[in-house]
Amino acid sequence: MKIYLVRHGEYQNPEGIVPYRLPGYSLSDHGKKQVELIAVKLKDQKIRALYTSPIQRCVESATILGNARHLYPNQKSELIEVDTPLQGIKAADLPSDIYQDARHIEGGGETREVVYTRMNS
């Protein structure tokens, strides 16, 4: 069995922030085209199921892939982005490793281990 991991397409983000779990970040036209291209590249693969995070840009991407394959994307909360108090900050202000950042740690952000356990479940 093969598992394909696909990241969402480019999303609209005029403020240049890191949204993580914030709502309202839909795919841009370019992002939709990116996902359509992935669908074409995967057209000969035997894909039987499609899973997605409930984040809007992820659901939109999975829906495009699903429409190309006649599959309905299954939303799984376990696949959601890391829970961090750093969501909404400017991308330029994002540390190279959020898990080591005091704002993330002191703000109750998820550890790598918690993310791994959640996604592995």
N, C-alpha and C positions, 0 to 999 in steps of 0.2 A: 504494500500500500504506500502510495506517495501522499505527502501533505504539502500543499503549496501555501506559503504565507505571503499575503499581498498587503502592502500598506495602502492607505487611502490615497486618492489623488490630491493634487494641489487644491487648497481651499482659499476662500476669500478671507483676507486678513489685512485690511488697509492700515490698521493700527500697529502692525508688526509685533503683536504680542504672542506669547506661548499660551494657547488656550487650554491645553490638557482636557479637562472635563467640561469646560464652559460650553453652554449651548449657543447656537446661532452661527456656527462657522460652516457654511455650506461649500460644496465644491465650486470652484471657478469653472469657466468654460474650458480652460486649458486642462484643469483637473479631470473633467469629464472625458475629454479626449484621451488623456493618459490612461484612464481606466478602460476605455473602449479599446485602446491599443493592447492592453494586457489581455483583454477578453479574446482578441484576435490571436495573440501569441499562445494562448492556452486552448484554442479551439479543438485541437486534436487530442487533448488529454481527457481521460475518463474521470470526470469529476462527478461525484455522487451526492455531495453535501456541501453546503456553504454556510459558514459561521461568521458572525460579525459582532463587534462591540456595539453597544447602543448609541455611541457618539454619532451625531448627525452626519458628519463627513464620511464616517465609516459605513453607515447604513446606506448612504447614497452610492458609495463605491460598490458595495456588495450588491445593491439592487441592479446596477448597470451590469455587473458580472453575471448576476442571476438571470436577468432578462436575456442575455446572450446564450444562456445554457438551459433556460426553462427551469431554473431552480429558484426556490424561495429562500432568501437568507434568514437563517436562524439567529436571532439576537441573543447573545449570552453576556450577562453582566460580568461574568468572570474575566472576560476579555477587555474590559474597560481600561482606559489609561490609568497611570499611577495617580493616586490621591496625594496631592501636594498643595501646600499653601502658596506655592510659587506660580500657580496658574494665574494668567492675566498680566504677568510682568512682561516688559519689553524683551524680545528675544536677545537683544544685545546685552541685557543684564542677567541672562540666565547663566548660572555657573556651569563649568564643564562637567561636573558630576553633582547632580542635585542631591544624591544620597549622602554626600559628605557636607552639604551646605547647612550651616546652623539654622537658617530660616526654615528649611525643610524639616530638619530634625526637631527643633523646638516647637514648630507649628503642628506637629503630629502627622507629618507626611509618612506614607508607607515606606517600609524598608524594602530592600531588594528581596529579602526572604519572604516577606508577606506577599509581594507581587508574584513571586515564583509559586508560592503555595496556592494562591488564588487562581492563577492561570493553569497550573498543573492539575487542579481539581477538575 
